[in-house]
Amino acid sequence: LPQLNMNTRYHLPLALWTLGIINFFMPFAGFLNYFATFIFWLLLISHLIECVILKERILSSTDAPVKAFTMTFLFGVIYLVSIETRAAKG
């Protein structure tokens, strides 16, 4: 996704989180229910694992720890790559 604007890259995970959260409270019918449930749990588990495993990298961010962990939880690798970029520039 290097050719995409950074803001555009953040929209996809937010849309998937939104889809999963809406489905959690007001389940969709049929395939969309299964898809949204799968995406929700995939994002939740994978981003929690990233927060635990990559704790030191997240804490090395120039952002405040709460913001860094929140951004990692919401955006995962997309945010973690931006940490590397800032560290390389600084």
The first five atom37 places (N, CA, C, CB, O) and aatype in JSON, in Angstrom:
{
  "aatype": [10, 14, 5, 10, 2, 12, 2, 16, 1, 18, 8, 10, 14, 10, 0, 10, 17, 16, 10, 7, 9, 9, 2, 13, 13, 12, 14, 13, 0, 7, 13, 10, 2, 18, 13, 0, 16, 13, 9, 13, 17, 10, 10, 10, 9, 15, 8, 10, 9, 6, 4, 19, 9, 10, 11, 6, 1, 9, 10, 15, 15, 16, 3, 0, 14, 19, 11, 0, 13, 16, 12, 16, 13, 10, 13, 7, 19, 9, 18, 10, 19, 15, 9, 6, 16, 1, 0, 0, 11, 7],
  "atom_mask": [
    [1, 1, 1, 1, 1],
    [1, 1, 1, 1, 1],
    [1, 1, 1, 1, 1],
    [1, 1, 1, 1, 1],
    [1, 1, 1, 1, 1],
    [1, 1, 1, 1, 1],
    [1, 1, 1, 1, 1],
    [1, 1, 1, 1, 1],
    [1, 1, 1, 1, 1],
    [1, 1, 1, 1, 1],
    [1, 1, 1, 1, 1],
    [1, 1, 1, 1, 1],
    [1, 1, 1, 1, 1],
    [1, 1, 1, 1, 1],
    [1, 1, 1, 1, 1],
    [1, 1, 1, 1, 1],
    [1, 1, 1, 1, 1],
    [1, 1, 1, 1, 1],
    [1, 1, 1, 1, 1],
    [1, 1, 1, 0, 1],
    [1, 1, 1, 1, 1],
    [1, 1, 1, 1, 1],
    [1, 1, 1, 1, 1],
    [1, 1, 1, 1, 1],
    [1, 1, 1, 1, 1],
    [1, 1, 1, 1, 1],
    [1, 1, 1, 1, 1],
    [1, 1, 1, 1, 1],
    [1, 1, 1, 1, 1],
    [1, 1, 1, 0, 1],
    [1, 1, 1, 1, 1],
    [1, 1, 1, 1, 1],
    [1, 1, 1, 1, 1],
    [1, 1, 1, 1, 1],
    [1, 1, 1, 1, 1],
    [1, 1, 1, 1, 1],
    [1, 1, 1, 1, 1],
    [1, 1, 1, 1, 1],
    [1, 1, 1, 1, 1],
    [1, 1, 1, 1, 1],
    [1, 1, 1, 1, 1],
    [1, 1, 1, 1, 1],
    [1, 1, 1, 1, 1],
    [1, 1, 1, 1, 1],
    [1, 1, 1, 1, 1],
    [1, 1, 1, 1, 1],
    [1, 1, 1, 1, 1],
    [1, 1, 1, 1, 1],
    [1, 1, 1, 1, 1],
    [1, 1, 1, 1, 1],
    [1, 1, 1, 1, 1],
    [1, 1, 1, 1, 1],
    [1, 1, 1, 1, 1],
    [1, 1, 1, 1, 1],
    [1, 1, 1, 1, 1],
    [1, 1, 1, 1, 1],
    [1, 1, 1, 1, 1],
    [1, 1, 1, 1, 1],
    [1, 1, 1, 1, 1],
    [1, 1, 1, 1, 1],
    [1, 1, 1, 1, 1],
    [1, 1, 1, 1, 1],
    [1, 1, 1, 1, 1],
    [1, 1, 1, 1, 1],
    [1, 1, 1, 1, 1],
    [1, 1, 1, 1, 1],
    [1, 1, 1, 1, 1],
    [1, 1, 1, 1, 1],
    [1, 1, 1, 1, 1],
    [1, 1, 1, 1, 1],
    [1, 1, 1, 1, 1],
    [1, 1, 1, 1, 1],
    [1, 1, 1, 1, 1],
    [1, 1, 1, 1, 1],
    [1, 1, 1, 1, 1],
    [1, 1, 1, 0, 1],
    [1, 1, 1, 1, 1],
    [1, 1, 1, 1, 1],
    [1, 1, 1, 1, 1],
    [1, 1, 1, 1, 1],
    [1, 1, 1, 1, 1],
    [1, 1, 1, 1, 1],
    [1, 1, 1, 1, 1],
    [1, 1, 1, 1, 1],
    [1, 1, 1, 1, 1],
    [1, 1, 1, 1, 1],
    [1, 1, 1, 1, 1],
    [1, 1, 1, 1, 1],
    [1, 1, 1, 1, 1],
    [1, 1, 1, 0, 1]
  ],
  "atom_positions": [
    [[0.79, -1.21, 0.0], [0.0, 0.0, 0.0], [0.84, 1.28, 0.0], [-0.9, 0.0, 1.18], [0.34, 2.31, 0.45]],
    [[2.06, 1.27, -0.47], [2.89, 2.47, -0.36], [2.37, 3.65, -1.17], [4.27, 2.15, -0.8], [2.64, 4.8, -0.8]],
    [[1.63, 3.42, -2.26], [1.17, 4.52, -3.07], [-0.06, 5.22, -2.48], [0.85, 4.04, -4.45], [-0.44, 6.29, -2.94]],
    [[-0.66, 4.63, -1.47], [-1.83, 5.23, -0.84], [-1.44, 6.3, 0.16], [-2.68, 4.17, -0.16], [-0.44, 6.17, 0.87]],
    [[-2.22, 7.33, 0.22], [-2.06, 8.36, 1.22], [-2.22, 7.71, 2.6], [-3.09, 9.52, 1.02], [-3.03, 6.79, 2.76]],
    [[-1.45, 8.18, 3.59], [-1.5, 7.57, 4.93], [-2.93, 7.61, 5.49], [-0.54, 8.3, 5.89], [-3.36, 6.64, 6.1]],
    [[-3.65, 8.7, 5.29], [-5.02, 8.77, 5.8], [-5.91, 7.71, 5.18], [-5.61, 10.16, 5.54], [-6.77, 7.16, 5.85]],
    [[-5.7, 7.41, 3.9], [-6.48, 6.39, 3.22], [-6.2, 5.02, 3.83], [-6.18, 6.38, 1.71], [-7.11, 4.21, 3.97]],
    [[-4.96, 4.76, 4.18], [-4.61, 3.46, 4.79], [-5.29, 3.28, 6.14], [-3.1, 3.34, 4.95], [-5.58, 2.15, 6.53]],
    [[-5.55, 4.36, 6.85], [-6.21, 4.25, 8.14], [-7.71, 4.04, 8.01], [-5.94, 5.49, 8.96], [-8.34, 3.57, 8.96]],
    [[-8.3, 4.36, 6.88], [-9.75, 4.23, 6.7], [-10.2, 2.77, 6.62], [-10.18, 4.97, 5.45], [-11.27, 2.43, 7.13]],
    [[-9.41, 1.91, 5.99], [-9.81, 0.51, 5.85], [-9.95, -0.18, 7.21], [-8.8, -0.24, 4.99], [-10.98, -0.8, 7.47]],
    [[-8.95, -0.11, 8.09], [-9.14, -0.75, 9.41], [-10.31, -0.14, 10.19], [-7.86, -0.64, 10.23], [-11.04, -0.86, 10.87]],
    [[-10.47, 1.17, 10.1], [-11.61, 1.78, 10.81], [-12.94, 1.28, 10.27], [-11.55, 3.31, 10.7], [-13.87, 1.05, 11.03]],
    [[-13.04, 1.11, 8.95], [-14.26, 0.58, 8.35], [-14.51, -0.86, 8.81], [-14.18, 0.65, 6.81], [-15.65, -1.23, 9.09]],
    [[-13.45, -1.66, 8.88], [-13.6, -3.05, 9.32], [-13.98, -3.13, 10.8], [-12.31, -3.84, 9.08], [-14.83, -3.94, 11.17]],
    [[-13.35, -2.3, 11.64], [-13.73, -2.24, 13.05], [-15.2, -1.83, 13.18], [-12.83, -1.24, 13.83], [-15.95, -2.43, 13.95]],
    [[-15.61, -0.83, 12.42], [-17.0, -0.35, 12.47], [-17.96, -1.45, 12.07], [-17.18, 0.88, 11.56], [-18.98, -1.66, 12.73]],
    [[-17.64, -2.14, 10.98], [-18.48, -3.25, 10.53], [-18.62, -4.3, 11.62], [-17.9, -3.89, 9.25], [-19.73, -4.76, 11.9]],
    [[-17.51, -4.67, 12.24], [-17.54, -5.68, 13.3], [-18.31, -5.24, 14.53], [0.0, 0.0, 0.0], [-19.04, -6.02, 15.12]],
    [[-18.14, -3.99, 14.92], [-18.83, -3.48, 16.12], [-20.33, -3.36, 15.87], [-18.25, -2.1, 16.53], [-21.13, -3.72, 16.74]],
    [[-20.71, -2.86, 14.7], [-22.15, -2.79, 14.38], [-22.75, -4.19, 14.4], [-22.37, -2.13, 12.98], [-23.82, -4.4, 14.97]],
    [[-22.05, -5.15, 13.79], [-22.54, -6.53, 13.77], [-22.63, -7.11, 15.18], [-21.63, -7.39, 12.91], [-23.51, -7.93, 15.46]],
    [[-21.72, -6.71, 16.06], [-21.73, -7.21, 17.43], [-23.01, -6.8, 18.16], [-20.5, -6.7, 18.2], [-23.58, -7.59, 18.91]],
    [[-23.45, -5.56, 17.94], [-24.64, -5.05, 18.64], [-25.94, -5.29, 17.88], [-24.48, -3.58, 18.9], [-26.99, -5.51, 18.48]],
    [[-25.87, -5.25, 16.55], [-27.06, -5.49, 15.71], [-26.64, -6.46, 14.6], [-27.64, -4.14, 15.11], [-26.3, -6.03, 13.5]],
    [[-26.68, -7.76, 14.87], [-26.15, -8.75, 13.92], [-26.79, -8.65, 12.53], [-26.36, -10.15, 14.46], [-28.0, -8.49, 12.39]],
    [[-25.93, -8.75, 11.53], [-26.38, -8.8, 10.15], [-26.93, -10.19, 9.86], [-25.23, -8.44, 9.16], [-26.8, -11.1, 10.68]],
    [[-27.55, -10.33, 8.71], [-28.08, -11.63, 8.32], [-27.11, -12.33, 7.38], [-29.46, -11.48, 7.64], [-26.38, -11.68, 6.62]],
    [[-27.1, -13.64, 7.43], [-26.37, -14.46, 6.47], [-24.87, -14.32, 6.5], [0.0, 0.0, 0.0], [-24.25, -14.19, 7.56]],
    [[-24.28, -14.33, 5.3], [-22.83, -14.33, 5.15], [-22.18, -13.11, 5.78], [-22.47, -14.39, 3.68], [-21.11, -13.22, 6.38]],
    [[-22.81, -11.95, 5.67], [-22.23, -10.73, 6.22], [-22.04, -10.84, 7.73], [-23.12, -9.53, 5.89], [-21.09, -10.29, 8.28]],
    [[-22.93, -11.55, 8.41], [-22.79, -11.77, 9.85], [-21.52, -12.56, 10.14], [-24.02, -12.52, 10.41], [-20.74, -12.18, 11.02]],
    [[-21.31, -13.65, 9.41], [-20.12, -14.47, 9.62], [-18.85, -13.7, 9.27], [-20.21, -15.75, 8.8], [-17.85, -13.78, 9.99]],
    [[-18.89, -12.98, 8.16], [-17.73, -12.2, 7.73], [-17.38, -11.13, 8.75], [-17.99, -11.56, 6.36], [-16.22, -10.99, 9.14]],
    [[-18.37, -10.36, 9.2], [-18.13, -9.28, 10.16], [-17.66, -9.83, 11.5], [-19.4, -8.44, 10.35], [-16.79, -9.25, 12.14]],
    [[-18.22, -10.95, 11.92], [-17.79, -11.58, 13.18], [-16.35, -12.04, 13.07], [-18.71, -12.77, 13.54], [-15.56, -11.82, 13.99]],
    [[-16.0, -12.68, 11.97], [-14.64, -13.15, 11.75], [-13.65, -11.98, 11.76], [-14.54, -13.91, 10.42], [-12.62, -12.04, 12.42]],
    [[-13.97, -10.92, 11.03], [-13.1, -9.75, 10.96], [-12.93, -9.11, 12.33], [-13.66, -8.72, 9.96], [-11.82, -8.75, 12.72]],
    [[-14.03, -8.97, 13.07], [-13.97, -8.36, 14.4], [-13.02, -9.13, 15.31], [-15.37, -8.31, 15.03], [-12.13, -8.55, 15.93]],
    [[-13.2, -10.44, 15.39], [-12.36, -11.24, 16.28], [-10.92, -11.32, 15.78], [-12.93, -12.64, 16.42], [-9.99, -11.36, 16.58]],
    [[-10.73, -11.35, 14.47], [-9.39, -11.36, 13.91], [-8.65, -10.07, 14.28], [-9.45, -11.51, 12.37], [-7.51, -10.12, 14.74]],
    [[-9.29, -8.93, 14.09], [-8.68, -7.65, 14.47], [-8.41, -7.59, 15.96], [-9.57, -6.48, 14.04], [-7.32, -7.19, 16.38]],
    [[-9.38, -7.97, 16.76], [-9.24, -7.89, 18.21], [-8.07, -8.74, 18.7], [-10.55, -8.35, 18.88], [-7.21, -8.25, 19.43]],
    [[-8.03, -9.99, 18.3], [-6.98, -10.9, 18.78], [-5.61, -10.52, 18.21], [-7.33, -12.34, 18.4], [-4.63, -10.47, 18.96]],
    [[-5.54, -10.27, 16.92], [-4.23, -9.98, 16.32], [-3.64, -8.68, 16.85], [-4.36, -9.9, 14.8], [-2.44, -8.61, 17.09]],
    [[-4.46, -7.66, 17.05], [-3.93, -6.39, 17.55], [-3.59, -6.46, 19.03], [-4.94, -5.29, 17.3], [-2.66, -5.8, 19.48]],
    [[-4.32, -7.26, 19.8], [-3.93, -7.48, 21.2], [-2.59, -8.19, 21.28], [-5.01, -8.29, 21.94], [-1.74, -7.85, 22.1]],
    [[-2.4, -9.19, 20.42], [-1.12, -9.91, 20.39], [0.0, -8.96, 20.0], [-1.19, -11.11, 19.4], [1.08, -9.0, 20.59]],
    [[-0.23, -8.11, 19.0], [0.78, -7.12, 18.61], [1.15, -6.22, 19.78], [0.28, -6.27, 17.43], [2.33, -5.93, 20.0]],
    [[0.15, -5.78, 20.53], [0.41, -4.89, 21.67], [1.28, -5.58, 22.71], [-0.91, -4.45, 22.31], [2.15, -4.94, 23.32]],
    [[1.07, -6.86, 22.93], [1.85, -7.6, 23.93], [3.26, -7.9, 23.42], [1.13, -8.91, 24.3], [4.24, -7.63, 24.1]],
    [[3.34, -8.46, 22.22], [4.64, -8.88, 21.68], [5.54, -7.69, 21.35], [4.43, -9.74, 20.44], [6.75, -7.74, 21.57]],
    [[4.97, -6.64, 20.82], [5.76, -5.49, 20.37], [5.72, -4.32, 21.37], [5.26, -5.02, 19.02], [5.86, -3.16, 20.99]],
    [[5.53, -4.65, 22.62], [5.41, -3.64, 23.67], [6.6, -2.66, 23.68], [5.3, -4.32, 25.04], [6.4, -1.45, 23.77]],
    [[7.8, -3.19, 23.58], [8.99, -2.33, 23.64], [9.05, -1.36, 22.46], [10.26, -3.19, 23.66], [9.37, -0.18, 22.63]],
    [[8.73, -1.85, 21.27], [8.72, -0.97, 20.09], [7.66, 0.12, 20.24], [8.46, -1.79, 18.8], [7.9, 1.28, 19.91]],
    [[6.5, -0.26, 20.74], [5.41, 0.7, 20.92], [5.82, 1.76, 21.93], [4.12, 0.0, 21.38], [5.58, 2.95, 21.72]],
    [[6.45, 1.33, 23.02], [6.89, 2.29, 24.04], [8.02, 3.18, 23.56], [7.32, 1.55, 25.29], [8.24, 4.26, 24.12]],
    [[8.75, 2.75, 22.52], [9.84, 3.57, 21.98], [9.32, 4.66, 21.04], [10.85, 2.69, 21.25], [10.09, 5.48, 20.54]],
    [[8.03, 4.66, 20.79], [7.42, 5.66, 19.92], [7.55, 7.05, 20.54], [5.95, 5.33, 19.66], [7.64, 7.2, 21.76]],
    [[7.55, 8.05, 19.69], [7.57, 9.43, 20.19], [6.2, 9.84, 20.72], [8.01, 10.39, 19.09], [6.08, 10.87, 21.38]],
    [[5.17, 9.05, 20.44], [3.83, 9.32, 20.96], [3.75, 8.91, 22.43], [2.75, 8.58, 20.13], [4.53, 8.08, 22.9]],
    [[2.8, 9.48, 23.14], [2.54, 9.08, 24.52], [2.15, 7.59, 24.53], [1.4, 9.96, 25.17], [1.52, 7.13, 23.58]],
    [[2.51, 6.85, 25.57], [2.21, 5.41, 25.6], [0.73, 5.07, 25.37], [2.63, 4.84, 26.92], [0.43, 4.12, 24.65]],
    [[-0.18, 5.84, 25.95], [-1.61, 5.54, 25.76], [-1.99, 5.69, 24.29], [-2.49, 6.47, 26.64], [-2.7, 4.85, 23.74]],
    [[-1.51, 6.77, 23.66], [-1.81, 6.98, 22.24], [-1.16, 5.88, 21.39], [-1.33, 8.38, 21.78], [-1.79, 5.36, 20.47]],
    [[0.07, 5.53, 21.69], [0.79, 4.52, 20.91], [0.09, 3.16, 20.98], [2.23, 4.4, 21.4], [-0.07, 2.49, 19.96]],
    [[-0.34, 2.76, 22.18], [-1.03, 1.48, 22.31], [-2.42, 1.53, 21.66], [-1.16, 1.1, 23.8], [-2.85, 0.55, 21.05]],
    [[-3.11, 2.65, 21.78], [-4.43, 2.79, 21.15], [-4.3, 2.7, 19.64], [-5.09, 4.12, 21.56], [-5.08, 2.02, 18.98]],
    [[-3.32, 3.4, 19.08], [-3.11, 3.38, 17.64], [-2.71, 1.98, 17.16], [-2.03, 4.41, 17.23], [-3.16, 1.54, 16.1]],
    [[-1.88, 1.28, 17.94], [-1.51, -0.09, 17.58], [-2.73, -0.99, 17.65], [-0.4, -0.62, 18.52], [-2.92, -1.84, 16.77]],
    [[-3.55, -0.83, 18.68], [-4.74, -1.66, 18.81], [-5.7, -1.42, 17.65], [-5.44, -1.37, 20.15], [-6.29, -2.38, 17.14]],
    [[-5.86, -0.18, 17.23], [-6.8, 0.12, 16.15], [-6.25, -0.2, 14.76], [-7.2, 1.56, 16.22], [-6.97, -0.71, 13.9]],
    [[-4.97, 0.11, 14.54], [-4.43, 0.06, 13.19], [-3.32, -0.97, 12.98], [-3.91, 1.39, 12.82], [-2.94, -1.24, 11.84]],
    [[-2.8, -1.55, 14.05], [-1.82, -2.62, 13.94], [-0.56, -2.23, 13.19], [0.0, 0.0, 0.0], [0.08, -1.23, 13.51]],
    [[-0.21, -3.03, 12.2], [1.03, -2.87, 11.45], [1.11, -1.51, 10.76], [1.16, -3.99, 10.43], [2.2, -0.96, 10.63]],
    [[-0.01, -0.98, 10.33], [0.0, 0.33, 9.66], [0.63, 1.38, 10.58], [-1.43, 0.75, 9.25], [1.45, 2.18, 10.14]],
    [[0.24, 1.38, 11.84], [0.83, 2.32, 12.79], [2.27, 1.93, 13.13], [-0.01, 2.38, 14.07], [3.14, 2.8, 13.22]],
    [[2.52, 0.65, 13.32], [3.86, 0.2, 13.69], [4.89, 0.57, 12.63], [3.87, -1.32, 13.93], [6.03, 0.89, 12.96]],
    [[4.52, 0.52, 11.38], [5.43, 0.93, 10.3], [5.72, 2.43, 10.42], [4.82, 0.6, 8.91], [6.84, 2.86, 10.15]],
    [[4.74, 3.21, 10.8], [4.99, 4.65, 10.94], [5.93, 4.93, 12.11], [3.66, 5.4, 11.14], [6.66, 5.93, 12.07]],
    [[5.93, 4.08, 13.13], [6.89, 4.24, 14.21], [8.31, 4.03, 13.69], [6.58, 3.25, 15.36], [9.22, 4.79, 14.02]],
    [[8.49, 3.0, 12.89], [9.81, 2.73, 12.31], [10.27, 3.9, 11.45], [9.79, 1.44, 11.48], [11.43, 4.3, 11.5]],
    [[9.37, 4.45, 10.66], [9.71, 5.56, 9.78], [10.16, 6.77, 10.59], [8.52, 5.93, 8.89], [11.16, 7.4, 10.25]],
    [[9.44, 7.08, 11.63], [9.81, 8.22, 12.46], [11.13, 7.97, 13.18], [8.71, 8.53, 13.48], [11.94, 8.89, 13.33]],
    [[11.35, 6.74, 13.62], [12.6, 6.42, 14.31], [13.79, 6.53, 13.35], [12.54, 4.99, 14.92], [14.86, 6.99, 13.73]],
    [[13.58, 6.12, 12.1], [14.66, 6.2, 11.11], [14.98, 7.65, 10.76], [14.27, 5.43, 9.84], [16.14, 7.98, 10.52]],
    [[13.97, 8.52, 10.74], [14.18, 9.94, 10.42], [14.83, 10.66, 11.57], [12.86, 10.61, 10.06], [15.65, 11.56, 11.37]],
    [[14.46, 10.26, 12.81], [14.95, 10.97, 14.0], [16.27, 10.52, 14.39], [0.0, 0.0, 0.0], [16.83, 11.01, 15.37]]
  ]
}
